[in-house]
Amino acid sequence: MSRSCAIIVCDHGLGHVRRCALIAKEREKQGERVTLFAPRTSLAKLQGAMPYTMGIANHDFSTHTTPERIRHGLPEAVEWVDRLPNIDNFETVICDNLPEILARRPDATISAQFFWHDVIEDAARDYVDYCNHLLEKYKPKVIGCDLFAMDLVRKQPGFESVALYRNPELVSALKVAHLRQRTDLLVTGGTTLAIRAQLKKSLDQILREGKTSYKRVHVDPELLPENPPDWMVKANHTVDMFCQLKAAVCRPGLGVVTDLLTVGAQIFPLYEDGNMEMKHNASVIKKLKTYYDC
């Protein structure tokens, strides 16, 4: 009989949903029955761009994790654990980024590139202490990207490194698309508002200068100006769009960065002050430029 697995998404941004959905698909290949605990609307948005992730059993659930809640601390930051439905019957539990799951399932595996209590500079002391206590007490298995996992993740005694969570559809498409010259630019800030003002300034400069060396500029719908020129189009984040990219101006979340590295696009990262995760990712990207076709 197949084993059952619950994967709980930290729903702060589509990158988290993306990673967990790809983990779910891989575990399904191994014969497990997987349920993804994630907001239904977020999963639907992801599946629109990544059809490969269709078909995953979904329990509509949100942790409502935000930097503000981490700053407020206990009990607000961890109230989602009490809202979880009964997960005792799942043989395996994987939780994205959030050590507080260990209070409910001490045997849970943590999937993390970073921990919130480590990257939010003014995180509430009680939340920081609580997470560190759980990690020290239960010493969970922690899986993190071999390129981007931050120091505190790597220092966990149960840390296991994994490769980038690449979209298989994009990898397959590249076998044909590598014969095509990539000509386009992407401008994206993801689902957060954190750098929208910075991105709008970049777009204003692009509009003043024209498309320069790029055939088309793909822009997040929220950033697209009224009556844009015909070479500026709405970004759909599909496989076909990524296969056309020569470069991207983006907030360097691991989801979009993985797709950009997969196609060999040059990355120009923009991120908000005080975000240690984004700063870390940008520093890794800078080091990788000699290893990728940028």
Secondary structure, DSSP 8 states (H G I E B T S, - for coil): ---EEEEE---SSHHHHHHHHHHHHHHHHTT-EEEEEE-HHHHHHHHHH-GGGTT-EEEE------HHHHHH-TTGGGHHHHHS---TT-SEEEEES-GGGGGT-TT-EEE-SS-HHHHBTT--HHHHHHHHHHHHHH---EEEETTT--HHHHTSTTEEEE-----HHHHHHHHHHTTS---EEEEE-TT-STTHHHHHHHHHHHHHH--TT-S-EEE-TTT--SS--TTEEE----HHHHHTEEEEEE---HHHHHHHHHHT-EEEE---TTBHHHHHHHHHHHHHTTTTT-
